[in-house]
Amino acid sequence: MSEQRQSIHGIWNSRIIFILAATGSAVGLGNIWKFPYITGEYGGGAFVLVYLLCILFVGVPIMMAEVMLGRRGRQSPINSMKAMAEETGSTPLWQIIGWMGALAGFLILTFYSVIAGWAIDYVFKMGSGAFNGVDGATSEKIFGDLLASPGELILFHSIFIIVTLYIVGKGVNEGLEKATKFLMPALFLLLVVLLGYSLSLDSFGQGFDFLFTFDFSKISKEAFVVALGHSFFTLSLGLGAMMAYGAYMPAKASIASTVVTVAALDTIVALISGLVIFPIVFANGLEPGAGPGLMFQTLPLAFGQMPGGTIFGTLFFILVAFAAWSSAISLLEPGVSWAVESTRFTRPQITIALGALAWFVGLGSVLSFNHWAEAKLLGKTFFDVLDYLTANIMLPLGGLLIAIFTGWFYKEKFSHDELRMNGSPIFPIWLWTIRIISPLAVVYVGLKGVGLID
C-alpha cells in the first residue's frame, strides 16, 4: 500500500538518509546531557544493561509501529492516522495520535530551543577562555548569570529557532536531507575526536569501568523506571516525528532492520558520550551523578582546568548544539507537514508562522529562569509545566495509543505486508510485544511519571 500512496513532501533518497535522519531525531540533548548523568546517578554498568533491555522490548517495537504507520500513510502523522483508521475500519478518532504528537513536538520545541541556546552560548564562552582555571563557585556563577539574563537567553533561543526554521522551510530533500547529511557526520566526527581526547586521559579506564562494570545491587525500582522512561523518550517516540519521517521512507527499505540500526546508533552515541564525559569527570575528582548541572557547570569546570580544554570544550558544545538541531527539525516537521497538506499556504510560510509561535511561547520558558521564577502553577514554573505535560503525559499516552492501535485495531495482514516479514519468527514476537509488553511498560512509566503509583 505504501507503494500506491505518494508523499507530496518528497522521499528520502536512500535508506541510509532515513537512518541518519531518524538517528538525528533520536540523538539529542537526552543522549549527551541526560544519559550520562542518570547513568552516574543509578550506578553505571548495571543501569546500562537495564536500559538496553528496555530499548529492545519497548523502544524498538513501538518505533517499528510508528514508522510503519507513517510509511503506509505517506502523509503527516495526523492525516496518516486518519487514513490508517479508515483502512482498517476503525473510528477516525485515532487521529488524536497525530494531533497529540504534533502538539507535543511543538511544545517541546518551545523550551528545547531555550536549553539548546545554552549550548550555543557555551560554544562562545568556552572558545573565549571564560572557563580557563576557574573554580567550582565561578563555574556555577557563570551559569547562574546566564539564566539570570533574559536578553542573553532570548538571543540564543532566537538563533536556534531561526536555523531550525531555515532547515524545515526548505523541505524534505533540500532542507531536512541536506541538513542531515551535514549534521550527523559532523556529530559522529566530533564524538570520535572527543573520545580520542578522553582515551588520552589516565582516568579513561576508571570511566570505562564505571560505565560497564555491572553492580546489580544498585538497581532499584526507581532505576528501572528511569531506564524504561529514557529508553522510550530517547527514540523520539509518541511525538509523530518517526511517523513523519517514516512517510518519506523508501518503499523497499526494511523497517525492522532500519529501526534496529537507528536504535543501535542512538545507543552507541549515548554510550560514547558517557565514555567522553566520565573520564573527564574522574580526572578532575568530580561527581559523576551531578545531575543536570553536569553539562553546564561540572564539565566546563573540568575543561577549564585541563590542557587543551578550551579547544575540546568548544568542540563538545558544538556537538551538543548539532545534536539539538538534528532533533529540533523533527519536532517541527509533523505540524508543518499537516499544514502543508491542509492549507493553501506554502511550506516556508507555514514554517515561519509555526516557528514564530514557538519562539513566542519559548519566552515563557526564558522568563521561568529569572523574572517569572516565583510564578508557579502547582509548584511548577512555566518551563516545568511544559516539560511535565509533554514528558509525563503526552508522550507516554501517544506511545500507548500507537501500541494499542497497531497491536489490537490495525489489521494484522496490513502490518505483515508493510513490515515484509514473510515467514519470519520475528513478526509474531513483535506483535506479541506491541500488544502486551510495550503497553504495560508505557502505562507503568506514565503512572509513575504523574505520581499515581510509587
N, C-alpha and C positions, 0 to 999 in steps of 0.2 A: 504493500500500500504506500510506503514511503517513496517508491519509485513513481507512483502515479501523481502524488501531490508535489507541487513545486513551491519552493520558498521564493517570495518576492524580494527577499533581502539578500539573497545570494547563498552560495555553498562554499564551505572551506575547500581550498584547492587540493587538499590531501588529508589523509588520516593523521599524519604527523602534525599538521597545523591544528587539527582539532585537539590532539593530545596536548600540544603546547598551550592552546587557548584555555582548555579545561583545567590544565595544571596551573596556569596563571590565575584562573578564577579561584582555585582551591588554595594556592600558595599566597599567603598574605601576612598580615601582622600576627595572626594566630600561630603561624609556624615559627616565625623568627622571634616574636615577643613572648607569646603566651606559653607555647610548648616547653621551651627551656625552663621557665620559672615554675611551671606546675610539675615538671619532672623533678626539679630540685626540691620542691615542697613535699612531694609524695614519695621520695626515696630512690629515684634513679631507675635502674635497670628493670626491676620488677614492674614498675609502673609502665615502662615502655612496652613490655610484653603484654600486659593487660590492654594497653592502648591498641596494639597491633591486632589483637583478637577482636576488639570492638570494631576496628576498621573493617575486618574481614566479614564479620557476621551482622553488622548494622550498616556501616557506611557504604560498602560496595553494593549490596543488594538494592538499597534504596536509590543509589546513584544510577545503577543499571535501569531501574524502572523509570527514573526521571528522564534520562537520555532517550530511552525507548519511546516514551510518550511524545517527547519533543520531535524526534525524527519522524515518527509516524504521522504527526500532525502537521509538520513543516510550517508552523506559524508561531506567533508569540505564545507564551505559556497560557494566556487567557483563552485565546481562540483555539489553541491545540486541545486544551481540556474540553472545550465545547464540542469540538469535532470528535474527540475520543468518546465522550459521553453519548453522542448521537450514534456513533459507530457500534457501540455495544448495547444500545437501547436503554441507557441509564438516564437519570434526571440531569438536566442541564445545570443544576445547582453545583455540580462538580467543578464548574468554572471557578468556584471560590478558591480552589487551589492556586490557580493562576493569578487571580486578583490579590490574594493574600501574599503570594510570593513576590509579585511586583511591588506591592506596598512595602513589604518588609525590606526588600532590597533598596528601595528609595530611602526609607527611614534610616537604614544602616549607613547609607552613603552620606547622609547629612551630618552624622557625628564621626564616621570613619575618616572623612576628609579632614576633620579637625585634628584627630590623632596623627594622621599621616602628615599633616602640616608640621607637627612637632619634628618628625624625622627630617623633613626638608630643612627646617630651621637648624637642626643639629648638624646637617651637612656643612653649612656655613660656619657654625660655631666650632666644630672640630677642625675644619680646614684653616680657620684663623688662628688656631692655637689657644683658644679660650680655656681649654682644659689642661694645658701643659702644667704639670706639677701641682695641681690643685689638691686640696684635702677633701674629705667627705662633706664637711659643712659647706664648702664653697660649691661643690658639685650640686648639692641639694639646693643651695641658694640660686644657682643659675637656672635650674629647672623651675623653682618657685617663682622667679622673676618672669620667666616666660609665661607661666599660667596666669600671672597677675597682670599681664599686658594684653588687653583686648585688641589693641591695634596690631600688635605683632602676630597674635593668633589669627586674626582676620586676614592679614596679608598672606600667610602661608596656606590657610584654608582656601583662599581665593585662587592662589597659584595652582593648588592641587585640583580644584574643581575645573578650572579653565583648561588644563591639559587633558583631563578626563573627557570633557565635552568635545574638545577638538578630535580626539580619537573616535569616540562614539558617533559623532556627527558625520564622519567620513564614510561610515557604512561598514559592512561586514568585511569585504575584501580590501578596500582602500584604507580603512581605519583599524578595525579590530585585528585583522590578519597581519597587516604591516607592523602594528604596534607589538603584537605577539612575537613576530619574527625578530624584533629587536630586543624587547624587554626580557624574554625568557632566556635566550642565550647569554645576554648580559648578566642576568641574575645568576645563572649557573656558573659563569666565569668568575664573578665576584665571590661566590661561595667557595670555589676551588682556591682562589687566591687567599682568601681569609683562612681557609682550612690549612693551607700551606704555612701561613703565619703561625697558627696555633700549633702545628706539628713541630715548629722550631722551638717551642717553649718547653722548659723542663717539666712543666706541670701537665703536659698533654696526657701522659699515662694516667695521672690522677683523674683528669676529666673523663678519659675513656672508661676507666673503671667505674666512675660514678654513674655514667650513663648506661653501662652494660652489665654491671655486677648485679645479680639477682638476690635481693633480700626480701623474701615474701612476708617476713614478719612486719614489714612497714606498709603492706597493702591492707587498707581498711575499706569499709563500705563506702566511705566518703571518697577515697581514691578511685574506687571502681566507678562511681557516679561521674567523677570529673573526667576520667578516661573515656567513658561512654559518651558523655556530652561533647567533649572535644573532638572525638572521632567523627561525630555527626556534623558538627559545625565547621570543621576544617575543610570538608569537601564541598562546602557551599550548597548543602542540601536544604530543600524547603524554601529556597529563595526564588525559584524559577530560572536561575542562572543556567543550570545544567540543562534544563528543558529548552531554554532559548538557544543555547549553543548546540544542543542535540538537533534542533531544527535545521541547522546548517551543516550537519554531518553527512559526508558522502554515503550514499545508499549501500555501497558494497562493504563498507568498513564493519568489522565485527565489534558489536557493542560490548560484549563481555570482556574480550581481551583488551580493548581500548580503555575501558573503565578500570580494569585491574592495573593497567600501566599508569593511568593518571593517579590512582590511589597510591601506587608504589612510589612514583616520583614525588608526590606530595609528602609522603612519609620520609623519604630519603632527604628531602630538603629540611624537614623538621629535625631529623637526627643529625645531619651535618651542621645545622645551626647550633645544636647542642654541643657538638664537638668543637665548634668555633668559640662558643661563649664560655663553657665551663673551664677550659684550661686558662683562659684569661682571668676568670673569676678566682680560680685557685692560686694562680701565680701572684695575685695581689692580696691573698688572705681574706677574700670577701665571702659573703654568704650566698651560696647557690640558690637558696629558697627565698630570695629577697623580694619576691612578689613583682607587681607591675613596675616598680621603680628600678628593676634590674636593668632595663634597656636605657632609661633616660637619666639615671643617677649613678648606678653602680658601674656599668660598663664605661661611660665617659670618664669616670674617675680612674678606672683601670687603664684605659687607653692613654690618658694624660700622664701616667706615671711610667709608661713603657717605652723603650727605644723604638722609634718608628711608629709610635702610637697615633700621631697626628694623621699620617697617611692612611694607616689601616682603619683608624676610627672613622675617617671620612668615607672610605670605601664601604665600611659597614653600614653607615646611614644612607648612602646611595643605594645599597642593596635593599634596605628596608623600604625606601621610597619607591623603588622599582616594583617590589613585591606588592606594595599597597596599590599602585596604579594598575597592575595586572588584575587585581581583584575588583577594583572600583569600576572598571569598564563593564564588568559583568553584572554589577549591581544595578546599573542604569539601563542596560540593554533590554530587559523584559518589558519595562514600561514604554521605552521608546519604540520597540518593535510593534507593540499593540497599537500605539497611537498612529504609527505609520500606516498600519493596516485599516484603521478605523476612522481616520480623518482625512481631509484633503491637504493637510499641511505637509511640508517636506521634512525629511529626516533632520536636516540642520536646524530648521525652525523648531521642531519638537524638542530636539536635544537641548537647544538654548533655553527654551521655556522651562523644561523639567529641571535643567541644571541650575537656572536662576532660582527656582523654587527651593531646590535642595540647598543652595548656598544660603538663602534667606533663613530657612529652618535651622541650618547649621549655626547661625548666630546665637541661637538659644543655647547650644552646647558650648560655644565660645564663652558666653557670659556665665555659664554654670561654674566656671573655674575662677571667677572673680566677682563681678558686680552682683550676680544672682546666686552666689554660693550659699546664701542663707535662705533663699526662696525654695521651699521644698514641698513636695506633694507626697504624703505618706512617708516622710523621711528621706525622700529621694530628690535630687536635683533634676533639672530638665534633661541633662545628659544621662543620668542614671535611669530615669523613666524610660527613655527611648531604648537604652541598652537592655533593660529588664524586659520591656514589652517584646522586643524582637527576639532576643536570645532565649528567653524563658517561656514565651507563649507562642509567638507567631511561627518561629522556625520549627520547634517540635511538633506543633499542630499541623503545619504544612507537610512535614515528613511523614507524620502519622497518616494523614489523609491520602498521600501518594501511595503509601504501602497498602492501605485498606482498599483503595480504588483498584490498584493494579492486581492485588492478590485475590480479591473477593468479587469485584464487579466487572473488571475488564475480562473479556473472553480469553480463555487460556490459549485458544488457537491463534489469536492475534499476537499475543506475547510470543508464542512459539515461532510464528512466522517472522516477526521483526528481529528477535534475538538470534534466529537461524542456528538453533541448537539441535538439529535433527539427529535423534538417536543419542544425544549426549546425556550422560548421567548428571551433568551439572544443572540442567534445566529443572528437574524435579527438586533438586536441593535448593536452587534459587527460589522456586515457587513456595516451597515449604518455609524457607527463611523469611521471605517477604510477607507471607501470610501470618506467621506466628512469632518468630523470634524478633524481627525488627520492630513490629508494632508494640510488643510488650516492652522492649528495651526503651523505645522512644517515650511510651507512656510513663515508664518509671522515671526517666530523666526529667520529663516535663513536670510530673507531680512533685518530684524532689526540687526542681527549679523554682516552683511557685510556693514551696513550703507546705504542701498538703500532706507530705509524708516525711518522716525523719530519715 
